[in-house]
Amino acid sequence: MPIRIPDRLPAANVLTQENIFVMSETRAVNQEIRPMRMLLLNLMPKKIETETQLLRMLSNSPLQIDVDLLRIDDRPSKNTPQSHLESFYHEFEQVQDQFYDGLIITGAPLGLTDFSDVVYWDKIAQVVEWAKSHVTSTLFLCWAAQAGLKLLYDIDKQTRLEKLSGVYEHQNLDQYDPLMRGFDDVFLAPHSRYADFPLDLIQKKTDLKILAASEQVGVYLAVSPDGRQVFVTGHPEYDADTLGNEYRRDLEVGIAPKMPTNYYPNDDANQTPRATWRSHGHLLFSNWLNYHVYQLTPYNLETLNAAGESLTRD
């Protein structure tokens, strides 16, 4: 089944060229089914790129999914045309009375910024609190996972001395958990962050079930007992060239970054990197949509339990 997005969204052309079933709003109105409703809070600077990556992940599902785009930073964007933001993005006030099956909150380039200095921190807090009563399951990616841990578990910001950048091995810690179904015992995923997620700290300070981790990256994947919050500390949605683009960007501005680990063939930045995590990324999003969104969400979204108790499908 397709994802449903606005007719003129740039991602539609890219995904169609990749033979991904994208349904326009015009066609979808004739479908007599209750599609999953997804909200994407996009905090990344290059919003069109991030939209395309995440819509690609959501498309790998038998479910029809309607996607709304959300922004909470009203400052002028240096990387996304204002016309695009005005045409396709909602302000929070426009969606706060609606209900969604799923919410994805992306990463953000704020690894060295204190939470108190994030200009939209109060709005992030508002969205996370709102999601408890208006969203069946929320997926926090990278920096958003760190923000979610602070807002939901009061874990202070943890920062690495050096940026973690590259493609790393992770251990599957529970092959029988629904989110891990189909995963290999060891799998690869990309990271690009200063945020730190120490295993012992998260075990001690939260009730999260840790599903994947490694010595190099710390916790990679964790889920709340009721499945309504999922924390992913890396970027399974990244394209093959995304880490390379970030590496060259940092070189150009004089940051002198380390070459991404286990990314370029033979550690030669002149060679074309290959995506070694793509199947894992699709599987992760597919499992989340199936087991933590579709299987939990009520048919009538307005019956979402504000108390945060476990949900059952009507």
Secondary structure by P-SEA (a helix, b strand, c coil): cbbbccccccaaaaaaaacccccccccccccccccbbbbbbccccaaaaaaaaaaaaaacccbbbbbbbbbccccccccccaaaaacccccccccccccccbbbbbbccccccccccccaaaaaaaaaaaacccccbbbbcaaaaaaaaaaaccccbbbbccccccbbbbbbccccccccccccccccccccccbbbbaaaaaaccccccccccccccccbbbcccccbbbbccccccccaaaaaaaaaaaaacccccccccccccccccbbbbbccaaaaaaaaaaaaccccccccccccccccccccccccc
